[in-house]
Amino acid sequence: MKKDIQTREDLILLVDTFYQKIQENKRIGPIFTDIAKVDWTHHLPKMYDFWESVLFGNATYKGNPMLTHFELRDKATLKTDEFDIWKNIFFETVDDLFKGDNAESIKEKAKSIADLMNFKLNPPKPRINII
């Protein structure tokens, strides 16, 4: 029986499993490995802190993920399709490992964060009304 996400160790398992799947994904994996050239030994602990802050309210994360993604947007395609793949892998990973209120909450928070990032990186073009 699956348990809920309750500890930092649970988040570490989630993050490690998720990013392993990300690296294996043919569509978005190269964004992380080839374009962003993510240093996983540096990135993963930041993600543990990020999700601990988001899910448990512990102020462990220090940083601004939007700045990094704005810089990356200039080198890679970061559109709705890429964000949808990211969300689907995240949701699948949570569902594979956990079940409960925190598991549902982290999926909702991940969706909100990804959707907001996508909106900020790809703002709608203003409509021009010609009369």
C-alpha positions in Angstrom: 0.0 0.0 0.0 1.3 3.4 -0.9 1.8 6.0 1.7 1.4 9.8 1.6 4.3 12.2 1.2 5.2 13.0 4.8 9.0 13.8 5.0 11.9 15.3 3.2 13.1 11.8 2.5 9.8 11.2 0.6 10.4 14.3 -1.4 13.9 13.2 -2.2 12.6 9.9 -3.5 10.0 11.8 -5.6 12.5 14.3 -7.0 15.2 11.7 -7.8 12.7 9.4 -9.5 11.0 12.3 -11.4 14.3 13.7 -12.7 15.5 10.3 -13.8 12.4 10.0 -15.9 12.9 13.5 -17.2 16.4 12.6 -18.3 15.1 9.5 -20.1 12.4 11.5 -22.0 13.3 11.9 -25.6 11.4 15.2 -26.0 12.4 17.2 -22.9 15.3 15.3 -21.5 17.8 17.0 -24.0 16.6 20.4 -22.7 18.0 19.5 -19.3 21.0 17.5 -20.3 22.2 19.0 -23.5 21.0 22.6 -23.5 20.8 23.6 -19.8 23.6 21.1 -19.0 22.1 20.6 -15.6 24.6 19.7 -12.9 22.4 17.1 -11.1 24.5 17.1 -7.9 23.8 20.8 -7.6 20.2 20.9 -9.0 18.7 18.0 -7.1 19.3 19.4 -3.6 17.8 22.7 -4.7 14.7 20.8 -5.9 14.5 19.0 -2.5 14.5 22.4 -0.8 12.0 23.8 -3.4 9.4 21.1 -2.9 9.9 21.0 0.8 9.1 24.8 0.9 6.1 24.4 -1.5 4.6 21.3 0.2 5.5 21.7 3.8 5.9 25.5 4.1 9.5 25.2 5.3 11.5 28.1 4.1 14.4 26.0 2.9 14.5 27.1 -0.8 16.4 30.2 -1.8 16.3 31.2 -5.4 14.2 32.5 -8.3 13.3 29.7 -10.7 11.8 32.2 -13.2 15.2 33.8 -13.9 16.7 30.5 -14.9 13.8 29.6 -17.1 13.8 33.0 -18.8 17.5 32.4 -19.7 16.8 28.8 -20.8 13.9 30.0 -23.0 16.4 31.8 -25.2 18.2 28.5 -25.9 15.3 26.0 -26.0 11.7 25.6 -26.9 9.7 25.9 -23.7 6.1 26.0 -24.9 2.8 24.4 -23.7 3.8 21.0 -25.1 7.0 20.9 -23.0 5.2 22.0 -19.9 2.5 19.4 -20.5 5.1 16.6 -20.8 6.8 17.9 -17.5 3.4 17.9 -15.7 2.5 14.4 -17.0 5.8 12.9 -15.9 5.5 14.6 -12.5 1.9 13.4 -11.9 2.8 9.9 -13.0 5.8 9.8 -10.7 3.7 11.0 -7.7 1.0 8.5 -8.5 3.5 5.6 -8.9 5.1 6.3 -5.5 2.5 7.9 -3.2 -1.2 8.3 -2.4 -2.9 10.7 0.0 -3.7 14.4 0.6 -0.1 15.6 0.2 0.3 13.6 -3.0 -2.7 15.3 -4.4 -1.6 18.7 -3.1 1.9 18.5 -4.6 0.3 17.6 -8.0 -2.0 20.6 -7.8 0.9 22.9 -6.8 3.1 21.5 -9.6 0.3 22.2 -12.1 -0.1 25.7 -10.9 3.6 26.4 -10.9 4.1 24.9 -14.4 1.1 26.7 -15.8 2.2 30.1 -14.3 5.8 29.6 -15.7 4.4 28.7 -19.1 2.2 31.9 -19.0 5.1 34.1 -18.0 7.4 32.6 -20.6 4.8 32.6 -23.3 2.5 35.5 -22.7 -0.5 35.8 -24.9 -0.1 38.1 -27.8 -2.2 41.2 -27.5 -5.2 41.2 -29.7 -5.6 44.2 -31.9 -9.1 45.1 -32.8 -9.5 46.8 -36.1 -12.7 48.7 -36.5 
